[in-house]
Amino acid sequence: MSSTPSLSPSASPQGESVRAWAVVLASSIGQFLVVLDVSVVNVALPSMREGLSLSGTALQWVVNAYALTFAGFLLLGGRAADLFGRKPVYLVGLGLFTAASLAGGLAQDAEMLIAARAVQGIGAAVLAPVTLSLLTSTFPEGPARTRAIATWAAVGTAGGAAGGLVGGLLTDLLSWRWVLLINVPVGVLVVAVVVLGLRERHEPTGRRGLDLPGAALVTVGVAALAYGTGRTESHSWGSAQVLVPLVGGLAALAAFLLVEARTAEPLVPLRLFRLRAVAAGNAVTFVAMTGGFAMWYFLSLHMQNVLGYSAVRAGVSFLPHTAGVIAGSKAAPRLMARFGTRTMVAAGGVVTTVGFAWQGFVLTADGTFLGTILGPGILMATGIGLLMTPLTDAATTGAAAREAGVVAGLVSTSRQIGGALGLAVLGAVAVSATAAHGAAPSRGQLADGYAAAYLAAAALTAVSVLLVGLLPRTDTPRPRTTRTPTRTPETAEATV
């Protein structure tokens, strides 16, 4: 079945507006939950360990179980939305995510908690691409879609920034269980918004179903790459513990490409990569994200390990960064309308690069929030906000509405794998710079390691700026005033 959130031309303008922004609300909150749960658990790990008597290995799998299933099932989730409809797949993903959050919050042992986190990751992987494809299939290409993507990007990125603060407050005031249980009432509320606020139109389709061999291969391949990359935290890149999953993951992805080239109903139609915007947009996204996650990760470590901040204080200290991301994301559509998408991707990358470099040069053990964190932090965050909206818009341009889900899955996968690989590389840079001083680094030596990671992140982000030229020049800046086009069924209703 093919379906789309209905913005019927026969409905009143007020009704259309309500339903359109119900889509934006559902998409943004869903993305917020997915991104939040990547970071919110980190703060609660010590309490989880104490409460359930977790071993070090079990504690690591509380994080890895979510990350691996999330990365592995993104493309499957995106394609399922194309085949079975955005609304039902959204509800399935959110239902899995919410139920797993409840199970995790009530877990009585390590096995139950890790299993719940794995199912939660599957639910997030189903949910994440749908949150974007809901927007791209509802809003035609143009200013309205760009504004919707800007809101989605701002709220989603704010989820990553809010994770430390939310996790710290819930753990300190209630217990670690509430970093998972808090998803339950929010999930129920969003289900109500989706059920009551979105209407769908169903049309028959000739598609026979999911490409299960392709789905299995890409899930195993992406999960193996994510796992191998994560192993670099404790093993060298040349070790069997890292090389075996990396080589296995690449082999699975090579087999996946062979299957996709031969099957009649591929999970990812390879012809999508002939669209320059999709291919180049994902390439730039992948490279940009290798440095993009550094802001939250290393700054959180610096504030707690070097400056001695509590988890709550560190979370509060990220509020200006959150404001910077939101400001950059919301300013991006207006700037794109004036200067063009490709120009704004480059501008956002340059601002982010300068912010990373500034942070790397000033990060010291005796620094202060006002002197060494606030200024570069706002610049980094604003740059990321300016970058992600036009980059997401570019990477989803040109594809047919019926393939919005798989395109959204590609974007999400590029971000996730790029970020995981980048954190592994940057973590190795930080460890190398710190280890040069000795086995038991001081606060100053830790600060040197984090500073080196930021300088490396600046270099990686600068590479993404150099790749912006790959994006097609299809984004002629729009004039300040244009004639409002006549609304027709084709533009009012995105048919999937």
N, C-alpha and C positions, 0 to 999 in steps of 0.2 A: 504494500500500500504506500501511496505517496501522500504526504500531508504537509500543511503549512499553517502557521498561526494566521487566522483570517483577519484581514483588514478590508472588509467588504466595501466596494464603492457605493453600494446602496445604503449603507449605514450612515448615521449622522456623523459629521466631522468630529463632534465631541466623543462619540462612541469609538470612532477609529483611533482618536488620540489616546483614550483610556486603554484600549487593547494594545496599541503600539508600546506604550510605556509600561504596561504589564509585562511585555516581552523583555524590555530593558531591565525592569526590576528583577524578574526571575533570573535572567542571564547574569546580572551583576552579583546578586546574592549567591547564586550557585558558584560562580567563580571565586567569590570571597571565601566561601567555606572550603573549597578545594585548596586554595593557596594558603589559607590560615592553618589548615591541618598539616601542612608541610613543616611549619615552624613552631606552632603552639605547643607541640608535645615536647620539644627540646628542653624547655624550661622545667617541665615536670619530671624529667627522667630521674633525677636523684630521689624524688619522693616515690616514684614508681618502684625504683630499686628497693627502697626501704620497706615500702608497703607490701610488696609481693615477694621479697627476698630474691630478687632477680640476680642471676649471674651477669658478668660483664658481657658474655656472648648473647645472652637473652636480651639484655638491654639494647645492644646494637641492633638486634633483629626487630625490636619494637619500631625502630626507624626504618630499617631496610625493607621490612615486609610491605610497608606502605609504598615506599619509593619504587620498589621493583614492580609490583603489580600495577601501580599507577603508570609508570613508563611503558610497560609491556602492552597494556590494553587500550591505549589511546586511539590508535588507528581503528581497532575493532569497534570501539564506541562511536567514533565518528561515522563509520560506514553504516553501522546499525541505524543511526538516525536518518541517513539517506533512504534506507530501505523500508523502515518500519514507522517512520514519522518522528518529528522532534518531540512532541508532547509525551507520547508513551515512553520513549527512550529516556527522556529527561526524568520522568516519574520513576522509572525503573532504577536509573542511576542514583537518584536522590533517595529512593527507598532503601537500596542496598547500603548507601553511605550512612543513612540515619540509623538503620537497624544495627549495622556493625558498630557505630558509635555507642549505641546503648549497650551492646554486648561487651565492648571494650571497657566501658565505664563500670560495668558490673563484674568484670573478670576477677576470678579468685586465684588464678595461677598464671604462670608465664605462657603456657600453651594457649590458653583461651585468649589472652591479650594479644599475642602475636597473630593468631588466626583472625581475630577481629580486625586487626590493623591491615592484614592482607585483603580481607573482603572490603574493608573501607577504601583501600587503594583501587580495587576494581570498580567500586561505585564511583569514585572520583574520576577514574579514567573514562567511564561511560558519560559522566556528567560534564566534564571539562570541555570536550569539543562541541557538545550540544549547546553549551552556553554561548559559544561564538557563532555556531551555524544558525541558531535561532535569530540572531541579529542579521546575519548576511542573507538569510532567506526571507526575512520579513521586510527589511529596508532595501530598496533598490540602490545601486551604486550612486553616490552623490553625497551632498552635505549631511542629510539626515542619517545615513549609515555611518558616516565619519563621526558625527556627534555621539551616536549610540556606542560605537566602538571605543570612543574616548572615555565615556562613562564606565564601560565594562573594564577597560584597562586600568583606570584610576582606582576603581573599587577593588579589583583583583590584586593589584600591586599593594594597595593599602592593607590587604589581608596579610601579606607577608610581613609588612612592617608592624602590624598590630599583634602578630603572634606572640612575641616576647612579652608585651604588656598584658595581653589577655591571659596568657598562660601563667605569668607571674601572679597576677591578681587572683585568679581562680585557685591556684595552688596554695597561696598564702592564706586567703580568706576562707576557702572551703576545703578542698583536697584535690589531689592529682586527678581523681576520677572525673571531676567537672570539666577538665579540658576536653574530654570526650562527650560527656553527658550534655554539655551546653549545645551540642549540635542537634539534639533531639527536638526541643521546642522550636528551634529555628527551622529545622527541616519540616516539621509539621506545618508551620506557618507558610513556608514557601510552597508546599504541596497545595495548600488552600489557594494561594495566589494563582498557581498554574491551572488548577482544576477549574476555578471560577473565572479567571481572567483571560484565558486563551481559548479560542475556538479553532477547530481544525476542519479542513475540507479534505476528504479522502478521494483519491482517484485510483483506478486500476493501473497496474504497471506490469510490464513484461518480465521484471526481474524475478529470478527463481529463489533467491536467498543468499545467505552469506557464503563467501568463499572460505570454507573451513580450513583447507590445507594452507592457504595463504595466511589466514588469521593465526593459525598455530605457529607457522614459521616466523612471522613478524613479531608475535608476542614473545616467543623464545629468544629471537635475535636481539630485540631491543632490551629485554630484561637481562640477558646475558651481558650485553655491553654496559648497562647500568651497574650490574653487579661487579663486573671486572674493574670498572672505573672506581667504584667505591672501595675495592680491596687495596687500592694504592695508598690508602691512609695508613695501612700497617705492613704493606709489602712493596718491594721495588717493582718497577715497571717490567723488568726482565724476569721476574719470578714466575714459576708455574701457576701460583695462585692467581696471578693477574692475567698471564698470557692465555691460559686455557679458556677461561670464559670469554675473553676478548676475541680470540680466534674462532671459538665456537659461535659466538654471536655474529661475527662477520660472515661465517660460512652459512649460517641460517638465513641471514639477510640476502646473500647471493642466491641461495635456493629460492627464497621468496620472490626475487625478481624474475627468475626463470618461470616459476609457477604463474606469476601475474602476466607474463608475456604470452602464455599459452592458454590460460583459462578464458572461457567466454564471459564470465561475470567476475572480474577481478575485484579483490578488496580495495586495491588502489589502482585505478586505471593509469597505466604508465604514460598515456598521452597527456595527462595533466602536466607532466614535466616539460612538454613542448610549449606550454604557456610560460612565456618569459617571466611574467610577474610572479607566478607561483614558484617556479624553480629558483629565480634569483631572490625572491622574498624569503624563502626558507633558508637559502644559503646565508644571507645576511643575518637573519634571525639566529641561526645556529652559532655563527661567529660572535655576534654581539652578546649573546647570552653566556659565552664562555667567560666573559668578564663581568657580566651584568649582575650576577648574584653575589658578587664580592662585598657590596656595600653592607647588606644586612649581616652576613655571616662573620666577616672578620671584625667589623666594628662591634658586634655583640661580644665577641671573644675579647677584644681589647678593653671594652668598658668593664667587663666582669673580671677578667684575669689580670689586667694591668692596673686599671684605675680603681678596682675594688667595688664597683657598683653592685647593688643587689639586682635580682632579676627584674623587679618592679621598676627600680630607678632606670635601668637600662631601657626597659620598654617605654617609659615616659620620655627618655632622651631621644627616642626615635620619632616622636610626634612631629618635630619640624621636618624630618625627612618625609613622613607621610604627607604633610601639607605640600611639600615640594613636588612629590609625585602627582598629587591631585591637581595642583596648579599647572604643571607641565602638560598633563593629559588633557585638561580642559582648555588650555590655550592652543593646543595643537590643531584642532579643526579650523579655527580662525586663521592661523598662520598657514595651514595647508591651502586654504582657499585663496590666499594671497600669493604664496610663493611656490606652491606645488608640493606633491608628496615626496618626490625624490629629494628635493632640496631640504625638506624638514627632517627626513631620515638622516641626512648628512649632518645637519645642524644639531640634532639631538645627540648623535654620536660624538660630535666634537665637544659639546658641553659636558657630556658624561666623561669623556677622556680627560678633559681638563680637571674635572672634579676628582677623578681617581688619582691623577698625578699630584694634585694639590694635597689630597689626603695622605698620599704616600710620603711626601716631603715633610709634612709637619707632624706626623704621628710619633709621639715620644711618651716615655713613661711618666714624665712630670707635666704633661699637657693638661689643659683644662677644657671643659665642655665648650665654653665661649671661644677659647683661643685656638683649639685644634680640631674640634668636631663639628660645631655648628655651621661655619662657613662652607667648608668643602662638602659637608653632608647635604646641605640644601642644594648646592650646585650639582652634585651627583644625582640626587633624587629628581630634581627638575629636568636634568638631561635625560634620565630614563623615562620620565613622563612624556617628554617631547619626542623621544625615539620610538616608544612602543606603539603609540597610536598610529602614526603614518606607516610604520613597518607592518603592523597587523593588517592595516587597510590595503597595503600594496600586495601582501602575500595572499590575500583572499580575492583579488581583483581578477576578473576575466573568466572565472570558472562558472559553469552553469549552476543554477540554483539547486538542481537535483543532486549536485555533488558538493554542496556546501559543507556537509558533515565531514566527508573525507578530507577536504581541504583544511577545515578547522582542525581535524586530527593531525594532519601533517604539521601545521603551525605549532600545535601544542607539543608534539613529539620533538620538533626541532628545538623548542625552548627548553624542554626537560632534559634531553640528552646533551645539548650544548651547555646548559648550566651544570649538570653533573660532571661532565668532562672538565669544564673550566674550574670547578671547585677542587677537583682532584689535582689538576696542574698547579693551581694557585696554592693549594695546601702543601704540595711538595716544595714549592718555592719558599713558602713561609718556614717549613720545617728545615730546609737546607740552610736558610739564612740564620735560623736560630741555633741549629745544631753545630754550626761553625764555632759557636762560643762555648760549647760544652754540653754535657748530658743533662744537667739541671739548670736550665736557663733562668736568669733573673727577670724581673719585670721589664727592665730596659731591653734585654735581649729578645724577650717576647715581642715587645713593641717594634723592634727592628725587623723581626720576621713578618709581622702583620704589615708593616710599611712596605717591605719588599713585595708582598702579595698585591698591594694596591698599585704599585708601579707596574707590575706584570699585568694587572687587569687593565691599566691604562693602555699598555701596548696592544693587548688583545682587542680592546674596543677600537683603537685606532685602525687596526686591520679591517674591522667591519666598515669603517668609514671609507677606506680605500675600495671596498667592494660595492659601494653604493652605485657606482657607474654601471653595474650589471643590471640594475633595475630599469625597466623600459621607461622612456620619456613619454608617457601617456597622460601625464598629469598637468596639462596646461593650466596655469593659474587662472582661477575664475575671477571675473570682474566683480566689483563690489556690489553691483545691482544687476539682477537678471530677471527676465520675464518668468513668472511662475508657470511651469508647464501644466497643460490640461491633465487632470487626473483621469486615467483610464483604467479599466480592469487590469490591464497588463502591468501598469506601474503601481497600482494600489495594492495588488495582491501578488506576492512572490510565489510562483508555482514551483513546487519541488518535484 
